[in-house]
């Protein structure tokens, strides 16, 4: 444990503390860029899996049109009927990732970026859909519709292009069995008393979460991405402000926001980084602090009910990026002692290492980031 005098001397080195804040700021933007790339092709949001039964209940206020009149093809839309209110499904719907951002009762439109092979890229605003309170659009635009906050593309022929008015309750879902025997949710749009089938966006999960390659790719700025951008800008403003204050008040006691940030920063540095990272702790401190404040900021931001209700760290793409980054940082910087214990633990009989210890340790290298992502 450092003496009080040594600790005071270190705390008074304000320039060094300010430099660490700037490094955290740069690392945050690096992490943000990689995370946004993964979220654009993610299909892990629990309430939007095609095979997720809870999602099929989230349309209580829209009505369930999945009766016998809705067969494949362009048949009559039939009459709607309402299901009982499901509070659990409604709650999950409101925290799911969507192409609109809610501030209280208001919808904040987000940029839509979709790519259709053979037709090119389209840019437009999600305001084109005129979403209702549940995020379902009352208009279609260029063959795209918004159903419960998620963009889908009409694939059945005969549906008009351009801005098409649909009205209320003209989007509905059915649960159908695919050719591989897996039951999936399929969304239909009703127009001029005809039903048109839609596609979900293509995903990079290889079918693991019910996705796969479809007729279009969605690279839009979603609610989760917008929340990450807002949190990173807020944290960047915070870190740069604190760094500037330390440079101006060099050798002086902390004041204002400095007094709030310094104990948190010092706790991570002295109680986490130094004990676990050894003499090279300073090299990895910006990355460690960036992850800590990034996750903390997202979780705190998500607790504000009227600011989107985002659940960013509940998105597998976000936690997977953080876990993969940590995996590479740890293993690319592992020293001889680290790899010696991972691959050939000293003091253990050779047969035990060959058949049990070493295989388990190698599997552990990949299982640890997987469990971090799932947690």
N, C-alpha and C positions, 0 to 999 in steps of 0.2 A: 504494500500500500504506500502511495506517495505521501510525503509529509505535507502539512498544511502550507508550508512556505513554498515547496515545489509546485503544489497545485495552484497556488496563487500566482506564481511566476508564469506558469503555463497559460492560465486564464488571461493574463495581462498581455499575452502575445496576440493582439487583436488582428494584426495583418495576416498571420498564418490562419487564423480562424476564418477570416474573410475569404482567403484563397480556397479553403475547403468548401465554403458555401458556393463559390463559383463553379467548382468542379462538380458538386452535386447538381447544380443547375444544368450543366452540359450533359451529365449522365441521364438526367430525367428525360431530356428531349430525345436522346438515343433510345432509351427504353420505350418511350411513347411511339416513336416511328415504327419499331419492330412490332409492337402490340397492335397498332392500327392495321398493319398489313395482315396479321393473323385474323383479326376480328372480321375483316371484310369477307373472308371465306369461311367463317365459322358457322356451324350448324348445331352447336352444342347447347344452345339456350333451351333449358328443359321444357318450357311451355310451348316450344315451336318444333319439337321433333315430330316428324310425320307419323311416327309410331307411338306417340305419347298420348295416352288416353285422357290425361287431364286437360289437354288442349282442346279436346273435342267438346268439353263442357263450357268453355269460356265464352260461348256465343249466346248465352241465355237471353240477352236483351235483343238479339238480332233474329231470334227464331231459328228453329231447325227445319230445314226444307228437305232433309234426307229421307223422304218417304218414297212410296212405290212409284210415284209419278216421275221421279228423277232417274231415268235410265240414261245410258250413254246416248249421245246424239243430241239433236236440237228439238226437244220436245217441250210441251208446256211446262211453265214453272210451278204450277200448282199453288195451293194455299199454304201459308206459313202457320206454324203453331209454336207456342213458347214452351220451353222447358222450365222446371223449377230453378230458382236462383241458387247458384253454387258459389258461396263466398270464397272457398279455397281457390277455385279456378279463376275467379275474378281477381283475386289478389295476385296470383301468379301472372295473370295477363298484364297487370299494370306495372310489374317490375321486369317484364321481359324486354329484350332488345327490340327496338322498333325503328321505323324510318321517320318518325315524328318525335318531337320533344315537347313535353308538357310542362308549362309553368302555371300551376294552379289549374283553373278551368280552360286555359288558353293553349292552343296548339302552336308551337313554333315550327314552321316548315324547315326542312333540312334538304341539302343538295342530294339529288338522285343521280347516280352514275351507273348506267346499265349497259351491258354489251351483249348484243345478239350476233352470233356467228353468221357471217354473210350479209349482215345489215349494218354493222358498225356500232359505234358508241353513241349513246344518247345522254344529254345533260338536261335536266329540268328540275324544278322545285317540287317537293312533295305537296305543296299547296294546290297543285293541279288536281289532286284527288278530292279536295274538299272533305277532309275526314270528319266523322262525327265524334261524339264523346268517347267511343270505344276504339277509335283509330281505324274505322272502316270507311273507305272513300265512297262518296256518292257520285263520283265521276270516274270514268276510265280515261287514260291518256295514252295514245299511240299503242294500244293493245295491252297496256299495263294497268293493273288495279291494285288497290291497297286494302288488304283484309286483316283486320285486327293489328294494324301497324306494320304489317309485313308486305312487301311488294311481290306480286305474282304476275305472270304473263299469260295472256289468253293464247292458247295454242290451237283451238278449234277454228277452222276456216269460216269465213262469213262474218266475223266480228268487225265492225267498222273501225277505221283509223281515226286519229285526231282526238278532239275533246268530246267525249260521249257522256251524256247525262244518264245515270242509272237510277237515282232515287234511293229511297230507304229500303233496306232488307233485300237488296238485289244480289248480295254475295252470301254464299252459304257453303257449308262443307258437308261431305259425306265420308264415311269410312268404307274403303274398298280394299279388296284383296288383290295384290299385284300378282304378276306372273310367277314370281319366286315364292308365292304363298304368304308373304308378309302383309299384314293389314296396315294400310296407310291412310292418311287423311288427304282427301282431294277437294280442292276448292273450286266451286263453279260460280259463274256470273250469269245472271238472268237479264236478258235484253230482248225487248219486243216479243215477250212470251216464249223465248227460246233459251236453252241453257248452253253455256260454252265452258269447256274445261280449261283450267289454268295449270301452269307449272310453277313449282317452287324454284327458287334460285339454285344454281349449281353450287355445290360445296366440295371442299377438299377433304372430306372425311372418309372417302372411299366406301360409302355406304354404312360405315360403322354406327353412325347416329341416325340412320334413316335417310341420308341425303344421297349425293351422287351428282353426276353431270346431267343437266337438263338443257332446255332450249335457250337459256340466258344466264349471264353472270351478273351479280349485283356487287358493285364496289362503292356503294353509297355511304355517306356519313350517317351513321345510325346514332341512336340515343346514347349507347355506351361509348362510342367514339367521341361524341360531342362532350360527354361528361369527362372523359380522360383529358381532352384538350383543355377544358375549363379548369380542371384540377391542376394540370401541369402549369398552366399560365399563372394560376393563383400561387402555387408553390414557388415558381420562378420569381414572381414579384416579391414574395416573402424572403427568399434566400438572397436575392440581389439587394434588397433593402437592408437586410441585416448585415451583409458584407460591406455595404457602403457606410453604414453606421459605425462599424468597427474601425474602418479606415479613418473616418473623421474623428472618432473618439479614441484614438490609439493611446493605450496606457490608462484609460479611465474605466470606472466601474460601468457595467452594463446598464442600459436604461431602456424603458419601454419594451418593445417587441424583442430586444436583445435578451432581456431578463427572462422572457418566456421561452425562447428558443435554446438558450445556452444549456440549461439543465437537461433538456431532452437530448441534445446533441452529445453532451458529455457522458450521459448515461450509456448511450449506444457505443461511444468510443471506449469508455473505461470498463464497462461491465460486459460488453459483447465482443467488440473488435480485438482489443488487446489480449484478453484471456484465451480466445479461440484461434486467433490468427498469428500470434507470436510477434517477432521483431519486425515483420513486414506488414503490420497492421495498417500503416498509413497508406500503403499502396492501394489497398482494397476498401478503405473507408468511404470514399465518395460513392462507390457502387453500393455498398451496404446501406449507407444513409439514404441514397436515392430510392432503393427498394422499400426501405422502412417508411419514409415519408410519402411515397407514391401510394402504397397500400393503405396507410393510415388516412391520407387525404381522401382517397376514393371511398373508403368505408364511412368516414364522417360525412362526406358530401351526400352519400346515398341515404343517410338518416334524415335529411331534410325532405319532408314529404311533398312540398309543393314545387321542388326543383327537379322535375323529371322522374323521380322515383327510380333512379338507375340502380342496377345491381351488377356493377362492372366486375367485381371480384367473384361473382357467381357465374361468370362466363368462362368456360373451360379454355377458350382461346387466350384469354388474358393471363390466367394462372399458368397455362402451358408455356407461354413466352417467357414469363419470369423464371419458371423452373428450368427451362432449356438454357437460358442465359446463365443461371447459377451453375448448372451442370458443366458448361464449357469453361466458365471462370475457375471453378474448383479444379477440374481435371487437367486443364492446360497449365495450371500453376502448381500442380502437385509435385513435390520434391521426391528425392530418393526414399526418404523415410516413409512418406505417404504411400507410394507405390509398392514399397517393400512389404508393408503391412497389408495392402490390398491384394497383392498377388502371391506373396510367399511369406506368410507370417512367421517371424522368428520364434524359436522355442517350441514349435509344434511338430510332431512326427510327420515325416514326408508323406506317408500313405494317407494320413488324415487330411493333410493339406491338398493333396491331389484330388481326392474323391469327395471331400466335403467342404473344407474351409475356403479354398480358392474359388471353386465354382459359386459358392454362396456369396462371397465378397464381390465377384464380378457381376453377378446378378444384382447385388445391392447397389452398385454404381448407377444402374438404370432404374431400379425400383424406387430409390429415394426421390429423384425428381418427379416420377410418376405420382407418388403419394403426395408430394408437395402440390402438384397441379390439381389433384382431386380434392385435397383439403380446402 
